[in-house]
Amino acid sequence: MKYVHLYTGPDGKSHFKDNEIELKDFAKGRKKSETIKATGISFNVTDAEYNYDWHNAPRRQFIITVEGEFEILASDGTSRRIRTGDIVLADDKTGQGHISRTVGDKLRKSIIVTLE
């Protein structure tokens, strides 16, 4: 399993890094990651007009896209299209931040898992 880490670099800009979640043998036919402590979970629906200008992640959190697509523009100038099934660890709580916007004309459904 993979996730995209959106973080603040030493230059104060947001950057992307692809990470692989390490899975270990757990039971016959099953692998499992280490447990990550979470402090909350919310379920979100974002409309097609969603376009959130420059901002930082409010906290360290996983964003799991259940349906729809959105794009993140990092302040380093790179962008990523996040699709159904993709996972993002939003961790750019300082610096210039990023822009988020819905792609297409459908609602986007996501689950946010707060890590702090």
Secondary structure, 3 states (H helix, E strand, C coil): CEEEEEEECCCCCEEEEEEECCCEEEECCEEECCCCCCCEEEEEEECCCCEEEEECCCCCEEEEEEECEEEEEECCCCEEEECCCCEEEEECCCCCCEEEEEECCCCEEEEEEECC
